[in-house]
Amino acid sequence: MDKEEVLARLSKDLEIPRFAGKIEDKEYTEEEYQKLKNDLNDYFENYVRNIEN
C-alpha cells in the first residue's frame, strides 16, 4: 500500500472522517499497517480518552 491508500484505510478502519495523519511516503506492508493502526489506537486510549474522563 502506498501512503494515500494507508491514510484512506486508516480513516475507514478507525472511523475518523478526513483523517490526515502525517506518515512516511513509502510502500507499507500489511504488518506495518497493522502496527501503525494499533499505535494510533493506543495513543487514543492512553492520551485522548484519559483526558475525556
N, C-alpha and C positions, 0 to 999 in steps of 0.2 A: 504494500500500500504506500502511496506517496503521502506527503504532508496534507494535502487537501482532502484526500479520502479518509485519513485518520481523524481530522477535525470534524468532518461530516459524520463519521461513525460515532465519535465521542458525543457529539451533540445529540444524536438519536438515542444512543445507549444510556446516556446519563440524563436524558430528558431536559437538556438545557438549550432552549432556543437561542440561536445566534451565538453559540459558543465560539469564542475567538481566542483560544489559548495560543501561547507562543511556544512552538515546538521546533525542533531542528528540521531543516529541509533535507530529508533523506528518505530512503525506502525503509519501511517498517515491516518487520515480520509479525506474525500473529502473537508470538510470545512477547515481543516488545510492546505491541499494542495493549495486551492484557496487563502488563506491568504498568504502563502509563495510566491506564484506566483505574487500576487498583490504587496507584499512588494518588490520583485525584480524589477518589472516594475516601481514602484515608485522611487526606488533607481536610476534606469537607467535614468528616466526622470528628476529627481531632481539634480543628480550629474554628470552623464556622458554626457547627451545631452546638458546641460548648458555649459559645457566646450567646446563642439564641435562648438558652435555658436560664 
